[in-house]
Amino acid sequence: MLKTAVFEQLKQAMRDKDVLSKGVLTLLKAALDKAEKEKGATLAQEEEVAVVNREVKQTNQALDGAKDAGREDLIEKEEAKLELLKSFLPKQLSEEEIAAALTEAGVTKGMNMGDAMKIAKPLLSGKADGATMSKVVKSLI
């Protein structure tokens, strides 16, 4: 379970007095606990990955905001946070691997974006982020 790994790393970060990791892991654990409480049962692997992906997306948005503001101190912090969060995700597919999987699944030229994404989302859930998936789908259709 991902939640157990997060908790173990959180305990280690506390022992090491690693403030950044402790903060990130505390937030991630809280997000996983909240999702589990809302569901009323233990989360499946895909659901845990979805929670981590949501945290990655929020961190990316914060990173973009820091870059727009030119805040070097925040940029470094958000990049470190992003790297830690991504360590909990399964290996992400490259654009070429995504394109090959979508072509094999039947995404072809002339297909509308909505139909193509309906094929892509369940096929690539947790293996690729939405922005990359959307970019590859656009290039294929």
C-alpha positions as YAML, in Angstrom:
chain: A
units: angstrom
residues:
- id: 1
  name: MET
  ca: [0.00, 0.00, 0.00]
- id: 2
  name: LEU
  ca: [1.17, 3.46, -0.91]
- id: 3
  name: LYS
  ca: [-0.15, 4.90, 2.34]
- id: 4
  name: THR
  ca: [2.16, 2.64, 4.34]
- id: 5
  name: ALA
  ca: [5.19, 3.70, 2.28]
- id: 6
  name: VAL
  ca: [4.28, 7.37, 2.80]
- id: 7
  name: PHE
  ca: [3.97, 6.83, 6.55]
- id: 8
  name: GLU
  ca: [7.33, 5.01, 6.74]
- id: 9
  name: GLN
  ca: [9.06, 7.82, 4.82]
- id: 10
  name: LEU
  ca: [7.33, 10.39, 7.03]
- id: 11
  name: LYS
  ca: [8.72, 8.71, 10.16]
- id: 12
  name: GLN
  ca: [12.19, 8.68, 8.59]
- id: 13
  name: ALA
  ca: [11.92, 12.36, 7.63]
- id: 14
  name: MET
  ca: [10.98, 13.17, 11.23]
- id: 15
  name: ARG
  ca: [14.01, 11.24, 12.52]
- id: 16
  name: ASP
  ca: [16.27, 13.02, 10.01]
- id: 17
  name: LYS
  ca: [14.69, 16.40, 10.82]
- id: 18
  name: ASP
  ca: [14.06, 16.93, 7.08]
- id: 19
  name: VAL
  ca: [11.55, 19.80, 7.21]
- id: 20
  name: LEU
  ca: [10.63, 19.84, 3.50]
- id: 21
  name: SER
  ca: [10.05, 16.08, 3.22]
- id: 22
  name: LYS
  ca: [8.15, 16.03, 6.51]
- id: 23
  name: GLY
  ca: [5.81, 18.77, 5.28]
- id: 24
  name: VAL
  ca: [5.20, 17.16, 1.88]
- id: 25
  name: LEU
  ca: [4.68, 13.69, 3.32]
- id: 26
  name: THR
  ca: [2.34, 15.01, 6.02]
- id: 27
  name: LEU
  ca: [0.18, 16.70, 3.38]
- id: 28
  name: LEU
  ca: [0.19, 13.57, 1.20]
- id: 29
  name: LYS
  ca: [-0.73, 11.33, 4.14]
- id: 30
  name: ALA
  ca: [-3.54, 13.71, 5.08]
- id: 31
  name: ALA
  ca: [-4.86, 13.67, 1.49]
- id: 32
  name: LEU
  ca: [-4.77, 9.86, 1.44]
- id: 33
  name: ASP
  ca: [-6.50, 9.67, 4.85]
- id: 34
  name: LYS
  ca: [-9.19, 12.12, 3.72]
- id: 35
  name: ALA
  ca: [-9.87, 10.17, 0.50]
- id: 36
  name: GLU
  ca: [-10.07, 6.95, 2.50]
- id: 37
  name: LYS
  ca: [-12.46, 8.50, 5.01]
- id: 38
  name: GLU
  ca: [-14.69, 9.88, 2.24]
- id: 39
  name: LYS
  ca: [-14.83, 6.46, 0.57]
- id: 40
  name: GLY
  ca: [-15.44, 4.71, 3.86]
- id: 41
  name: ALA
  ca: [-13.07, 1.89, 2.96]
- id: 42
  name: THR
  ca: [-9.44, 1.23, 2.14]
- id: 43
  name: LEU
  ca: [-8.32, 2.82, -1.12]
- id: 44
  name: ALA
  ca: [-7.35, 0.67, -4.09]
- id: 45
  name: GLN
  ca: [-3.94, 1.19, -5.72]
- id: 46
  name: GLU
  ca: [-5.48, 3.24, -8.59]
- id: 47
  name: GLU
  ca: [-7.29, 5.50, -6.12]
- id: 48
  name: GLU
  ca: [-4.09, 6.12, -4.17]
- id: 49
  name: VAL
  ca: [-2.28, 7.00, -7.40]
- id: 50
  name: ALA
  ca: [-5.11, 9.39, -8.29]
- id: 51
  name: VAL
  ca: [-4.63, 11.20, -4.96]
- id: 52
  name: VAL
  ca: [-0.88, 11.49, -5.56]
- id: 53
  name: ASN
  ca: [-1.55, 12.74, -9.12]
- id: 54
  name: ARG
  ca: [-3.85, 15.43, -7.70]
- id: 55
  name: GLU
  ca: [-1.08, 16.56, -5.35]
- id: 56
  name: VAL
  ca: [1.43, 16.58, -8.25]
- id: 57
  name: LYS
  ca: [-0.95, 18.71, -10.31]
- id: 58
  name: GLN
  ca: [-1.35, 21.23, -7.47]
- id: 59
  name: THR
  ca: [2.41, 21.38, -7.01]
- id: 60
  name: ASN
  ca: [2.89, 21.97, -10.75]
- id: 61
  name: GLN
  ca: [0.44, 24.87, -10.55]
- id: 62
  name: ALA
  ca: [2.32, 26.33, -7.58]
- id: 63
  name: LEU
  ca: [5.60, 25.90, -9.48]
- id: 64
  name: ASP
  ca: [4.18, 27.74, -12.50]
- id: 65
  name: GLY
  ca: [3.03, 30.56, -10.20]
- id: 66
  name: ALA
  ca: [6.49, 30.78, -8.62]
- id: 67
  name: LYS
  ca: [8.12, 30.90, -12.06]
- id: 68
  name: ASP
  ca: [5.75, 33.65, -13.20]
- id: 69
  name: ALA
  ca: [6.60, 35.64, -10.07]
- id: 70
  name: GLY
  ca: [10.33, 34.98, -10.50]
- id: 71
  name: ARG
  ca: [10.66, 33.58, -6.98]
- id: 72
  name: GLU
  ca: [13.79, 31.41, -7.10]
- id: 73
  name: ASP
  ca: [13.41, 30.32, -3.46]
- id: 74
  name: LEU
  ca: [9.89, 28.99, -4.10]
- id: 75
  name: ILE
  ca: [10.88, 27.42, -7.41]
- id: 76
  name: GLU
  ca: [13.54, 25.28, -5.71]
- id: 77
  name: LYS
  ca: [11.15, 24.28, -2.93]
- id: 78
  name: GLU
  ca: [8.33, 23.31, -5.33]
- id: 79
  name: GLU
  ca: [10.70, 21.34, -7.59]
- id: 80
  name: ALA
  ca: [11.97, 19.35, -4.59]
- id: 81
  name: LYS
  ca: [8.38, 18.77, -3.48]
- id: 82
  name: LEU
  ca: [7.44, 17.62, -7.00]
- id: 83
  name: GLU
  ca: [10.35, 15.18, -7.15]
- id: 84
  name: LEU
  ca: [9.34, 13.63, -3.82]
- id: 85
  name: LEU
  ca: [5.69, 13.28, -4.87]
- id: 86
  name: LYS
  ca: [6.60, 11.73, -8.22]
- id: 87
  name: SER
  ca: [8.61, 9.06, -6.40]
- id: 88
  name: PHE
  ca: [5.27, 7.59, -5.24]
- id: 89
  name: LEU
  ca: [3.88, 7.33, -8.79]
- id: 90
  name: PRO
  ca: [4.36, 4.33, -11.05]
- id: 91
  name: LYS
  ca: [6.84, 4.83, -13.90]
- id: 92
  name: GLN
  ca: [5.35, 7.34, -16.33]
- id: 93
  name: LEU
  ca: [5.21, 6.41, -20.01]
- id: 94
  name: SER
  ca: [7.06, 8.48, -22.61]
- id: 95
  name: GLU
  ca: [5.14, 10.26, -25.38]
- id: 96
  name: GLU
  ca: [6.24, 7.57, -27.87]
- id: 97
  name: GLU
  ca: [4.96, 4.78, -25.60]
- id: 98
  name: ILE
  ca: [1.66, 6.62, -25.13]
- id: 99
  name: ALA
  ca: [1.27, 7.10, -28.89]
- id: 100
  name: ALA
  ca: [1.98, 3.41, -29.53]
- id: 101
  name: ALA
  ca: [-0.55, 2.29, -26.89]
- id: 102
  name: LEU
  ca: [-3.24, 4.65, -28.22]
- id: 103
  name: THR
  ca: [-2.69, 3.63, -31.84]
- id: 104
  name: GLU
  ca: [-2.94, -0.01, -30.81]
- id: 105
  name: ALA
  ca: [-6.17, 0.77, -28.90]
- id: 106
  name: GLY
  ca: [-7.76, 2.27, -32.03]
- id: 107
  name: VAL
  ca: [-7.18, 6.03, -31.79]
- id: 108
  name: THR
  ca: [-6.95, 7.19, -35.41]
- id: 109
  name: LYS
  ca: [-6.88, 10.37, -37.51]
- id: 110
  name: GLY
  ca: [-10.28, 12.00, -37.89]
- id: 111
  name: MET
  ca: [-11.50, 10.79, -34.49]
- id: 112
  name: ASN
  ca: [-12.96, 13.47, -32.24]
- id: 113
  name: MET
  ca: [-11.04, 14.48, -29.12]
- id: 114
  name: GLY
  ca: [-13.73, 13.33, -26.66]
- id: 115
  name: ASP
  ca: [-13.93, 9.81, -28.08]
- id: 116
  name: ALA
  ca: [-10.14, 9.52, -28.20]
- id: 117
  name: MET
  ca: [-9.81, 10.62, -24.56]
- id: 118
  name: LYS
  ca: [-12.50, 8.10, -23.51]
- id: 119
  name: ILE
  ca: [-10.21, 5.40, -24.89]
- id: 120
  name: ALA
  ca: [-7.04, 6.97, -23.47]
- id: 121
  name: LYS
  ca: [-8.07, 7.67, -19.86]
- id: 122
  name: PRO
  ca: [-8.86, 4.12, -18.72]
- id: 123
  name: LEU
  ca: [-5.97, 2.71, -20.75]
- id: 124
  name: LEU
  ca: [-3.32, 5.08, -19.39]
- id: 125
  name: SER
  ca: [-4.70, 5.93, -15.95]
- id: 126
  name: GLY
  ca: [-1.80, 6.37, -13.53]
- id: 127
  name: LYS
  ca: [0.77, 5.74, -16.28]
- id: 128
  name: ALA
  ca: [0.66, 9.22, -17.83]
- id: 129
  name: ASP
  ca: [-0.49, 12.63, -16.68]
- id: 130
  name: GLY
  ca: [-3.50, 14.24, -18.34]
- id: 131
  name: ALA
  ca: [-1.59, 17.04, -20.08]
- id: 132
  name: THR
  ca: [0.83, 14.65, -21.79]
- id: 133
  name: MET
  ca: [-2.01, 12.29, -22.69]
- id: 134
  name: SER
  ca: [-4.00, 15.15, -24.23]
- id: 135
  name: LYS
  ca: [-0.97, 16.39, -26.21]
- id: 136
  name: VAL
  ca: [-0.34, 12.94, -27.70]
- id: 137
  name: VAL
  ca: [-4.02, 12.43, -28.52]
- id: 138
  name: LYS
  ca: [-4.09, 15.79, -30.34]
- id: 139
  name: SER
  ca: [-1.04, 14.80, -32.39]
- id: 140
  name: LEU
  ca: [-2.65, 11.49, -33.35]
- id: 141
  name: ILE
  ca: [-6.00, 12.91, -34.39]
...
